[in-house]
Amino acid sequence: MLLNFFFIIFCLILGGLLRISGKLPKNAAHVLNVFVIWISLPSLILIQIPALLNQTKFGFDLLIPMSMAWIQFIAAFLLIVVIGKRLKWARAEMGALILTAGLGNTSFLGYPILEALYGQEGLRIGVLVDQLGTFLVFGTLGVIAASFFSPASGREIKLGEVLKRILTFPPLVALILATCWHFTGTYGYNDSIIVLDKLSATVVPLALIAVGFQLKLSTGALKRQWMPLLWGLSFKLFLAPIIFIILYVFLLSTRTFPVKITILQSAMAPMILGAVLAEEFGLNAEIANLMVGVGIPISIITVFCWDQLISKIFF
């Protein structure tokens, strides 16, 4: 496990060094992300989801991973709006915080961390949390919130555009195909699985290098935005997992392995695509980028601490 964490840190540093070296074009992270989203991640889903469905009964073990992202986003929305009004934050600031504090990095960072901690079994649950939770929230509530808080007048998103964005997203298409593959009863180890397995192995290194390539910090920005940054990261890295420990472990009395993985996913760093969406809709990009740039390095430590804590106390 320690070797896997060194690998995560190494890939993040490697991405940063590649950006500093100037050997790659400025849009290199975008290119890597496109490859991950269109090739690597769909391949992983096509392998993991049928195997997961073969081993899991429908019930709370599936509903809990699916529910986390929806609850987290709504909680972030309510908290940020209340605090933002009391501290007199601008709408663009509140919108940027909601998108980054309410959406977790459950794929590009979540997948490698879960794989490092719990191998393929943890990764399968992580895929469910990400694809049926985080991504759908990003494509629906995230887009709606971005439009609502956008300072640009007349910036409205039509229902058709939202549905098109969701239904044409490659990982979701792969999720649908993987589910059909499971129910046809034809899933099994063959040449196609071998090819997909090779492609899926590129998810972790390419995603981490892309994240490292995009990480940027500014001292001036930290001085200007320390207050909203503190509130946003406090919710995302600490309050969110506490909420789900209370909800799942105490209120619902569930201490299963999927619950444990779901809680860890709730503690992941802010979603990079959330910051991209904030910038696209004219929200406060400085806050959004700080949430990602500061949150990702810190979360590598805090997620490990959460894992140790919930393993010893709650599971």
C-alpha positions in Angstrom: 0.0 0.0 0.0 2.8 2.4 0.8 4.3 1.8 -2.6 1.0 2.8 -4.2 0.9 6.1 -2.3 4.5 6.8 -3.4 3.3 6.2 -6.9 0.4 8.6 -6.6 2.7 11.4 -5.2 5.3 10.6 -7.9 2.8 11.0 -10.7 1.5 14.3 -9.3 5.1 15.6 -9.0 5.9 14.3 -12.5 2.9 16.2 -13.9 4.1 19.4 -12.3 7.7 18.9 -13.5 6.4 18.4 -17.1 4.5 21.7 -16.9 7.6 23.5 -15.5 9.9 22.0 -18.1 7.9 23.3 -21.0 8.4 20.1 -22.9 4.6 19.6 -23.3 2.1 22.1 -24.8 0.0 24.1 -22.5 -3.1 22.0 -23.3 -1.3 18.7 -22.4 -3.5 18.2 -19.4 -6.6 18.6 -21.6 -5.3 16.1 -24.0 -4.6 13.6 -21.3 -8.0 14.1 -19.7 -9.7 13.5 -23.1 -7.9 10.2 -23.5 -8.8 9.2 -20.0 -12.5 10.2 -20.4 -12.9 8.7 -23.9 -10.6 5.6 -23.7 -9.2 4.7 -20.3 -12.3 5.3 -18.1 -14.8 3.6 -20.4 -12.5 0.6 -20.6 -12.3 0.4 -16.8 -16.1 0.7 -16.5 -16.7 -2.0 -19.0 -14.5 -4.3 -17.0 -15.5 -3.4 -13.4 -19.3 -2.8 -13.6 -20.3 -6.3 -14.9 -18.0 -7.9 -12.3 -19.5 -5.7 -9.6 -23.1 -6.5 -10.6 -22.2 -10.2 -10.6 -21.1 -10.0 -7.0 -23.6 -7.4 -5.5 -27.2 -7.7 -4.7 -29.5 -4.8 -5.5 -30.3 -2.9 -2.3 -28.5 -0.5 0.1 -25.1 -1.7 -1.1 -25.9 0.0 -4.5 -28.2 2.8 -3.3 -25.7 4.2 -0.8 -22.8 4.7 -3.3 -25.3 6.3 -5.7 -26.8 8.7 -3.1 -23.7 10.2 -1.6 -22.9 12.8 -4.3 -26.5 14.1 -4.4 -26.6 14.6 -0.7 -23.2 16.2 -0.6 -24.0 18.7 -3.3 -27.3 19.8 -1.6 -25.5 20.1 1.8 -22.7 22.2 0.2 -25.3 24.4 -1.5 -27.2 25.1 1.7 -24.1 25.7 3.8 -22.4 28.0 1.3 -25.5 30.1 0.7 -26.1 30.6 4.4 -22.5 31.5 5.1 -22.1 33.5 1.9 -25.0 35.7 2.8 -23.7 36.3 6.3 -20.2 37.1 5.1 -21.6 39.1 2.1 -19.9 37.0 -0.6 -20.7 37.8 -4.2 -22.9 35.3 -6.1 -19.8 34.4 -8.3 -17.9 33.5 -5.1 -20.7 31.4 -3.7 -21.3 29.6 -7.1 -17.6 28.7 -7.4 -17.5 27.3 -3.9 -20.7 25.3 -4.3 -19.3 23.6 -7.5 -16.0 22.7 -5.9 -17.0 21.9 -2.4 -20.1 20.1 -3.5 -18.4 17.9 -6.2 -15.7 15.5 -5.3 -12.7 14.3 -7.3 -14.1 10.7 -7.1 -12.5 9.5 -10.4 -9.1 11.1 -11.3 -8.0 11.1 -7.7 -10.5 8.8 -6.1 -9.8 5.8 -8.3 -6.0 5.6 -7.6 -6.4 6.3 -3.9 -9.0 3.5 -3.6 -7.0 1.2 -5.6 -4.0 1.9 -3.4 -6.0 1.2 -0.3 -8.4 -1.6 -1.3 -7.4 -2.8 -4.7 -9.9 -3.8 -7.4 -12.7 -4.4 -4.8 -12.6 -0.8 -3.6 -12.2 0.5 -7.1 -15.5 -1.2 -8.2 -17.5 0.6 -5.5 -15.6 3.8 -6.3 -16.8 3.6 -10.0 -20.4 3.3 -8.8 -20.0 6.4 -6.6 -18.4 8.3 -9.4 -20.6 7.3 -12.4 -24.0 7.1 -10.8 -23.4 9.9 -8.3 -20.7 12.5 -8.9 -21.0 12.6 -12.7 -24.8 12.8 -12.8 -24.8 15.5 -10.2 -22.1 17.4 -12.2 -24.2 17.2 -15.4 -27.5 18.2 -13.7 -27.4 20.1 -10.4 -23.9 21.4 -11.2 -24.9 22.9 -14.5 -28.1 24.3 -13.0 -26.2 25.9 -10.1 -23.5 27.3 -12.4 -26.2 28.9 -14.5 -28.1 30.3 -11.5 -25.0 31.9 -9.9 -23.5 33.1 -13.2 -23.1 36.9 -13.3 -23.6 36.8 -17.1 -27.1 37.8 -18.0 -29.2 35.5 -20.2 -26.9 32.5 -19.6 -29.5 29.8 -19.4 -29.1 26.1 -19.9 -32.0 24.3 -21.7 -33.1 20.9 -20.5 -32.2 19.4 -23.9 -28.6 20.7 -23.6 -28.3 19.1 -20.1 -29.7 15.8 -21.3 -27.4 15.8 -24.3 -24.3 16.5 -22.2 -25.2 13.6 -19.9 -26.2 11.0 -22.4 -23.2 11.6 -24.7 -20.6 11.4 -21.9 -18.4 8.4 -22.8 -18.2 6.9 -19.3 -22.0 7.0 -19.0 -22.3 5.3 -22.4 -19.8 2.7 -21.2 -21.9 2.3 -18.0 -25.0 1.5 -20.0 -23.2 -0.9 -22.2 -21.6 -2.6 -19.2 -24.9 -3.0 -17.5 -26.4 -4.6 -20.7 -23.3 -6.8 -21.0 -24.0 -8.1 -17.5 -27.7 -8.8 -18.1 -27.1 -10.6 -21.4 -25.0 -13.1 -19.4 -22.1 -13.0 -21.9 -19.6 -11.3 -19.7 -16.5 -13.5 -19.2 -12.7 -13.5 -19.6 -11.8 -13.4 -23.3 -9.7 -11.4 -25.7 -11.9 -8.3 -25.4 -11.4 -8.3 -21.7 -7.6 -8.5 -22.1 -7.6 -5.5 -24.4 -9.9 -3.5 -22.1 -7.8 -4.4 -19.1 -4.6 -3.0 -20.9 -6.4 0.2 -21.7 -8.0 0.6 -18.3 -4.5 0.4 -16.7 -3.8 3.9 -18.1 -6.5 5.5 -16.0 -4.4 6.0 -12.8 -1.0 7.3 -14.2 -2.5 9.5 -16.9 -5.2 11.0 -14.6 -2.6 11.8 -11.9 -0.1 13.3 -14.3 -2.9 15.5 -15.7 -3.9 16.6 -12.2 -0.2 17.4 -11.4 0.1 19.3 -14.6 -2.8 21.5 -13.7 -2.0 22.3 -10.1 -1.1 25.9 -9.7 -0.8 28.0 -6.5 -0.5 31.8 -6.1 0.5 33.5 -2.9 -1.5 36.6 -3.8 -4.6 34.6 -4.5 -4.2 32.7 -1.2 -4.1 36.1 0.7 -7.2 37.4 -1.1 -9.3 34.2 -0.8 -8.2 32.5 2.4 -11.6 32.9 4.1 -13.8 31.3 1.4 -11.1 28.7 0.8 -11.0 27.8 4.4 -14.8 27.3 4.5 -14.9 25.4 1.3 -12.1 22.9 2.1 -13.4 22.5 5.7 -16.7 21.3 4.3 -15.2 19.1 1.6 -12.4 17.4 3.5 -13.8 17.3 7.0 -17.5 18.1 7.4 -18.7 16.0 4.4 -17.3 12.7 5.7 -18.7 13.4 9.2 -22.1 14.0 7.7 -22.0 10.6 6.0 -20.6 8.8 9.0 -23.6 10.1 11.0 -26.1 9.3 8.2 -24.9 5.9 7.1 -23.3 4.4 10.2 -25.5 5.8 13.0 -28.8 6.7 11.4 -29.0 3.8 8.9 -26.9 1.4 11.0 -24.9 0.2 8.0 -21.3 -0.8 8.4 -20.7 -2.6 5.1 -17.7 -2.4 2.8 -19.5 -0.2 0.2 -20.5 2.2 3.0 -16.8 2.5 4.0 -15.7 3.2 0.4 -18.5 5.7 -0.1 -17.5 7.7 3.0 -13.9 7.8 1.7 -15.1 9.0 -1.6 -17.0 11.8 0.2 -13.7 13.0 1.6 -11.9 13.3 -1.7 -10.6 16.7 -2.9 -12.7 19.1 -5.0 -13.5 18.1 -8.5 -11.3 19.5 -11.2 -14.2 19.6 -13.7 -16.2 21.7 -11.1 -13.5 24.4 -11.3 -13.6 24.2 -15.1 -17.4 24.6 -15.1 -17.1 27.6 -12.7 -14.7 29.3 -15.1 -16.9 28.5 -18.1 -19.9 30.3 -16.5 -18.0 33.3 -15.3 -17.9 32.4 -11.6 -14.9 33.2 -9.4 -12.2 31.2 -11.1 -9.6 32.2 -8.6 -11.5 30.6 -5.7 -12.3 27.5 -7.8 -8.7 26.9 -8.8 -7.5 27.4 -5.3 -10.0 24.8 -4.0 -8.5 22.3 -6.4 -4.9 23.3 -6.2 -4.8 23.4 -2.4 -7.4 20.6 -1.8 -5.8 17.9 -3.8 -2.4 17.7 -2.0 -4.1 18.1 1.4 -6.7 15.4 0.6 -4.0 12.8 0.0 -3.2 13.0 3.7 -6.7 13.6 5.0 -8.3 10.7 3.1 -5.6 8.3 4.5 -6.4 9.7 8.0 -10.1 9.2 7.5 -9.5 5.6 6.3 -7.5 4.8 9.5 -10.1 6.5 11.7 -13.2 4.8 10.3 -11.5 1.4 10.0 -10.6 1.4 13.7 -13.7 3.1 15.2 -16.7 2.4 12.9 -15.8 -0.7 10.9 
